[in-house]
Amino acid sequence: MTIREKQEDWERKYLSKYAALSCESRGRDIDEPQCDLRPIYQRDRDRIIHSKSFRRLKDKTQVFLSPEGDHYRTRLTHTLEVAQNARTIARALRINEDLTEAIALGHDLGHTPFGHAGERALSAALWDLLEMQLTDADKQGTEEYHTRLFYPDGSPRALFHHNEQSIRVVERLEKKGKGLNLTWEVRDGILNHRSVGQPATMEGKVVRFADKIAYINHDIDDAIRAGIIAESDLPEECTRVLGHSTRDRINSMIHDIVMNSEGNDRICMSPETELAMKELRNYMFRHVYFNPKAKGEEIRAEAMIRQLFTYYYENSAELPEEYRDMITQGEKTEMVVCDYIAGMTDSFAVHTFENIFVPKAWQG
């Protein structure tokens, strides 16, 4: 037996009956020889870590845009905290730790510069383009059209989603168009890590919870560091259940998931803990995520991203060669422009904007 086969045999003997076994993966879109050392999900994890999009996460906003200080989270440190939380839960439940970690490390690869502000800006830019392209008859449209583009209250749906872009990164954009050729299970977990998602595996469901645990708690920690809120400001009905420090809250949430999920075919929290987590998340939206003091620069960031989109849509010949090739191969220009801008780091987006729109001193 190869080392990989021995590890697969260990999984069969010792992992939970609800775990996704490496030897039972639905595989890759393009078949390739197995590694003699690493099971299939471990290879996926390694491919994600070595990807360019993973490295770029170090200069992408988590909550605070370009904070002054070395200890605020970035999209990369957020990803590592999600992976750590997810691995702890997976190991305790005896499900596949390699698969869990691969999903966690890849879940935000498609995130834009400037966090959700960039995501909103690309959605708005796509809507602007759609409005210009559609006739009045198109806008009246069919029921299918309205269901796809509008919520029941008539408000527009987002046209750009970072989880869908993460899939596009691993399937289409990495390695100059070849993609990473990840397994079906990893891609399913990445696509469905948001609250509305329904991952097919227990490992994907763990990451879905681990993502919330990470961002709620580390965003509280960063907001306290920034002076936006104080620990004493947090709702007492939440801290009474979850704890009075970041460490205690993470610990209690993880323990609650493990205790309520062990031996079950689903990943869940107790009703009391889940309610407290949701209320704490709602508090963060009211007092941090929508706080003008914390998010004031987002208006400028969104305007910058929308201007970059318009510029490159109208001047696609100025895109890098690999993106121009995608358009030549039949990809829609607006999608390719989104690919290019979403892949930018915060600092590269600012630098690009300055090069295009900011006048430079005349060199005599």
Helices and strands as residue ranges (DSSP letters): H 3-14, G 22-24, H 40-49, H 52-56, G 57-59, H 75-93, H 97-106, H 115-133, H 136-140, H 143-149, H 162-168, I 169-173, H 184-191, H 202-225, G 231-233, H 236-242, H 246-261, H 271-284, I 285-289, H 292-295, H 298-314, G 316-318, H 321-328, H 333-342, H 346-357
